[in-house]
């Protein structure tokens, strides 16, 4: 039997799609993500040899031994092995781990990358194989070791000195931005000001100047004085018309996709990246399974020549040649990984409308926005005529503005995602007088900068160079799940714990947990990826600053005293206090470890249904590891229990309890019956 070529990708859904493209000479399998991670052995459980240039020790991730054994067998039976993990640093690191753990021969493997999961892209990638880029691997592994050191060591400090549970290299800086903004709002001194508006038949004009010099109206007395001076009729002093070009924005990168999906579609960053992953990995369109978008973790706004050519052809036949623009040339920013393209549709012919029936509603919304953003970036500018009318009344100047769209350009397809609107002004002539219907005053107060939304925080982090856009969704999710922030009106509000953690970190580690240091570290990681910096030297420099600060902090910062409940321990008479455990707070004796009394809190039973095996009730319970299950309240006399939610109904086939799964499926708890 002829041996096949083996292609290893990360995702099982991806492997099925790609195998269809390559035919019978190839077998495509999946590593199901990472197969190894840093061990938790060695000093502080970091999994690295600090004294030996931070040499890492890796261990197989729990549950991945079977996957590795199967991959080893596949490699042994293969003619040649292609490592085809994702086209970024993390994907490169996964390929390196596979190469190492599978014991691949240098002459028996190649690394291939593709930016989209389409047949032409995959076949083209096979024509340009290469070996693993060790510089990219070093950069990713340096990031992993940094995050492990800070995650383990700093989190231990936070847990011992505060009510917090964790700290992180980027996570803690993002939290600091939120806390700092909240304090700005708290300390903001509002100032009073007034506006004066003249209302005419078909327009309104606002006071902005006196004697052609800008003015501010600070109080009501001043506003009343101006109002008493003004006459009902206003002279049209000038009408200025300016034609302007409104340029489309470049195609999406990871950060701008997350921002616009938040602002326009109301998606969280986590949801956006999950949906984008599905669109990238492949959608079953009936006749074929194909990735609808290019790789969604990218900092580049570049589009391939092939896509541009096909987009121009499509736009010419669909919208007309007058809409075809030029490729936007934008100066490359610092810290940009330009290894692949912007986020775009893999085929301009797969319009959102043509694939809508195969997508969920949310997948469709995201794909539609990505599709039209990519096309809009290649279309001509919109042309507008902006009109500014200056009215004069007793030497006070009022301004009214209007806008007319002369040529819609890219707005032809992207109008719903933009704020550009027409505001028509009525026909007016200079030196004419226009009678006002009324002139009104209104009190205002200056406002502080608003709290961060997800979109605004992502934009801020990107502009400051903190972290990588591909990690933003995880970072924001972490600070929510750790209880450091809550969302109010879709804005981040720090909790008491979040503020406490931030203050403690700034007290001891302000030289490391700050915007500048974190951004500089990203630059160092980029230099490692480019082969311009030695990875372990970066770690050594960091550790020489970090570890002495940590030791000093452990010695000097007082441990937070647990909160007293006002009760006495029934066993030794000491105060009872609230302590933290793995599964939440509990009340225990302050004289621990001499006294190990723990107060058993009586919780109100949540009754689900009658127990089918005794006269008791099935109630909500939690396992020792905090996992929810449903069991009889007569335990241990009755040991009836279910992991899925009991319905209280009997199975028509065997009479056992019917349960509802997390996927809302009704099935029997004992036999194979399903509704």
Buried (B, 14 or more C-beta within 10 A) or exposed (E): EEEBBBBBBBBBBBBBBBBEBBEEEBBBBBBBBBBBBBBEEBEBEBBBEBEEBBEBEBEBBEEBEEBBEEBBEBBEEBEBBBBBBBBBBBBBBBBBBBBEBBEBEEEEBBBBBBBBBBBEBBEBBBEEBEEBBEBBBBBBBBBBBBBBBBBBBBBBBBBEBBBBBBBBBBBBBBBBBBBBBBEEBEEEEEEEBBBBBBEBEEBEBBBBBBEEEEBEBEEEEBBEEBBEEBEEEBBBBEBEEEEEEBBBBBBBBBBBBBBBBBBBBEBBBBBBBBBBBBBBBBBEBEEEBBBBBBBBBBBBBBBBEEBBEBBBEBBEEEBEEEBBBEBBEEEEEEBEBEBBBBBBBBBBEBBBEEBEEBBEEBBBBBBBBBBBBBBBBBBBBBBBEBBBBBBBBEEBBBEBBBBBBEBBBBBBBBBEBBEEEEEEBEEBEEEEEBEBEEBBBEEEEEEBEEBBBBBBBBBBBBEBBBBBBBBBBBBBBBBBEBBBBEEEEEBBBBBEBBBBBBEBBBEBBEEBBBBEBBBEBBEBBBBBBEEEBBBBEBBEEBBEEBBEBBEEBBEEBEEEEBEEBEEEBEEEEBBBBBBBEEEEEBBBBBBBEEBEBEBEEEEEEEEBBBBBEBEBBBBBBEEEEEEEEBBBBBBEEBEBBBEBBBBEEEBEEEEBBBBBEEEEEBBBBBEEBEE
